[in-house]
């Protein structure tokens, strides 16, 4: 497995919240459908977390990943956003396996 790094697509940091909970990438910068982006915006999510910024592109490309991060960092959305986008694109099959080590995480 290769190590994934969070890399913003632009150096324009105007409007980027200054905290450790968001990356410098908005969901509009990912190659996901406008419907998925709008759904995220409707729920109040504009900025990806660092774990999402580091993994969504690879997941969309169909790469195998092992992702480890602390609770509450956005791992579930990092897997769910590409899965939903793949379903939205009209293909009737989305292939993704997500392993959760505890019942509490599995219920998310």
C-alpha positions, -999 to +999 in steps of 0.1 A: +000+000+000+012+035-007+010+062+018-016+088+008-009+125+015-033+154+018-025+177-010-047+207-019-053+212-056-049+250-053-027+272-032-056+297-028-063+295+009-089+323+011-118+312+031-102+280+044-111+275+080-079+275+102-082+244+123-070+208+122-105+194+113-106+205+077-083+202+048-077+229+021-100+211-003-137+216-008-159+188-020-164+207-052-127+200-060-132+162-061-143+144-093-177+136-078-212+143-092-228+177-086-257+159-069-234+144-043-216+178-037-250+195-033-261+168-009-230+174+012-236+212+011-272+207+021-260+188+052-235+216+060-203+200+047-182+222+024-146+213+034-132+178+034-114+166+065-077+156+060-085+119+059-111+125+032-088+147+012-062+120+013-084+091+003-114+101-018-095+104-051-079+070-045-113+054-037-129+069-068-100+054-088-108+020-074-076+017-054-073-007-025-068+012+008-062+007+044-071+038+063-063+044+100-073+076+118-087+086+151-125+085+158-144+115+145-120+123+116-143+115+088-133+080+078-169+068+073-176+096+048-142+090+031-155+056+021-192+065+017-189+095-006-171+075-033-196+046-029-226+069-033-210+087-062-204+053-079-240+044-074-252+078-087-233+074-120-259+050-132-239+018-128-260-007-110-230-022-092-208-005-066-180-027-053-166-017-020-158-035+012-156-015+045-144-033+076-153-019+110-136-033+141-164-026+166-202-029+166-205+008+174-185+018+142-204-008+121-237+009+131-226+042+116 
